[in-house]
Amino acid sequence: MVLNKEFFDLPTGMIYLDGNSLGPLPRQAKARVAEMMQDEWGAQLIKGWNVAGWMAQPSRVGDRVGRLIGAPEGTVVMGDTLSVKVYQAVAAALNMVPERRVILSDSGNFPTDLYMVQGLIQSLDRGYELRVVAPEDVADAIDDTIAVVMLTQVDYRTGRLHDMAQLTECTHAAGAIMIWDLAHSAGALPVDLESCGCEFAVGCTYKYLNGGPGAPAFIYVRKDLADGVEPVLAGWLGHDAPFDFDLDYRPASGIERMRVGTPPVLQLSALEAALDVWDAVDMSELRAESIALQEIFIKEVEARVPELALASPRDAAQRGSQVSFAFENGYAAMQALISRGVIGDFRAPDIMRFGFTPLYIDADDVRAAADHIETVMRDRLWDDPAFLARQRVT
Ligand SMILES: *Cc1c(COP(=O)(O)O)cnc(C)c1O
């Protein structure tokens, strides 16, 4: 049993099916941040960098995240946002295969990953091409013109899961570099980066890892490569000796070179406390419970609300930790659900998305959510001007 509702400060009565977008507040994170403000920032001021270990936080927390994704110690470091980490990984990867010009990704990827590559290509101005194919066509599109394959394991809209081991193997057989985005994987399902063998992985910590809004991203570089990768964002804290204040950049050894600037200490403190819940969690048990919850949800919703069409793979082994249904008035229907305390979200054009996190969701919550969905749909509660007006964040 991985259920640990007490760990989280969830509003009473709320059924939170959106931990795939923003995890809830861990009680210990609240306490830890308050304490950090008082005892460290407040009392220590600048001494905190040494006395409270702020400077070592990015790699210390990186190691803890690493344990959840099968990354050995010293291969993961925290910082920046995922968009920036994508840029760093792709830029470093391109330099490892200088004779090739194509970056391959898929149309199920989250747009910022594609945008960052588009921007990078433009600034490099060396004739690179971003090739985007349908998720199911990725394996066939990997050939020896490809420099880098950049994929997100779990599709943010449908929850469709890529086979990391198989696609990494194809990529390596073609002589290309593999980058995995684990945004919807870290804390959602077992990941074994070491055995997968990919060169790079990136991900964020405000989704399933519950680090809070704006929590920093992570980047993984395979151990044998870390001393050789070129950190294109050559910030002072990725320098070998930042406090020598050399005029020329010289990368730090190992994963530290993927640091850029000052770490977000408050956010890292929140994340560090949030990670405590994982100390006792077995990822394969979590995965089994996540699947069990998803199966109940699909069965209940389909039995009661036939007008919602399953937009996720039916086979649980092909899904991450979310279930999506397509409905043309999905935005309004989700707003109606939110007004009743069932929190999911909406992804254009018509996806109603529900995340399943067995740390704080149980089977009763899932059945209660299905009751609300049935009521909203049966009584057309979504058909209300208050629910039809789109807000900025959906
Ligand atoms: C959530 C998510 C992001 C978000 O990037 P930020 O820079 O943290 O805003 C990027 N990529 C993927 C695949 C995501 O799911």
The ligand as an SDF file (V2000), in Angstrom:
LIG
                    3D

 15 15  0  0  0  0  0  0  0  0999 V2000
    5.2210   19.8150  -18.1740 C   0  0  0  0  0  0  0  0  0  0  0  0
    6.1630   19.6710  -19.3230 C   0  0  0  0  0  0  0  0  0  0  0  0
    7.0830   20.6820  -19.6550 C   0  0  0  0  0  0  0  0  0  0  0  0
    7.0960   22.0020  -18.9240 C   0  0  0  0  0  0  0  0  0  0  0  0
    8.2870   22.6930  -19.1080 O   0  0  0  0  0  0  0  0  0  0  0  0
    8.6800   23.8850  -18.1110 P   0  0  0  0  0  0  0  0  0  0  0  0
    9.8630   24.5070  -18.6820 O   0  0  0  0  0  0  0  0  0  0  0  0
    8.9090   23.2580  -16.7660 O   0  0  0  0  0  0  0  0  0  0  0  0
    7.5030   24.8150  -18.0440 O   0  0  0  0  0  0  0  0  0  0  0  0
    7.9750   20.4360  -20.6800 C   0  0  0  0  0  0  0  0  0  0  0  0
    7.9650   19.2750  -21.3680 N   0  0  0  0  0  0  0  0  0  0  0  0
    7.0850   18.2920  -21.0930 C   0  0  0  0  0  0  0  0  0  0  0  0
    7.1220   17.0260  -21.8710 C   0  0  0  0  0  0  0  0  0  0  0  0
    6.1390   18.4690  -20.0830 C   0  0  0  0  0  0  0  0  0  0  0  0
    5.2400   17.5180  -19.8260 O   0  0  0  0  0  0  0  0  0  0  0  0
  1  2  1  0
  2  3  1  0
  2 14  2  0
  3  4  1  0
  3 10  2  0
  4  5  1  0
  5  6  1  0
  6  7  2  0
  6  8  1  0
  6  9  1  0
 10 11  1  0
 11 12  2  0
 12 13  1  0
 12 14  1  0
 14 15  1  0
M  END
$$$$
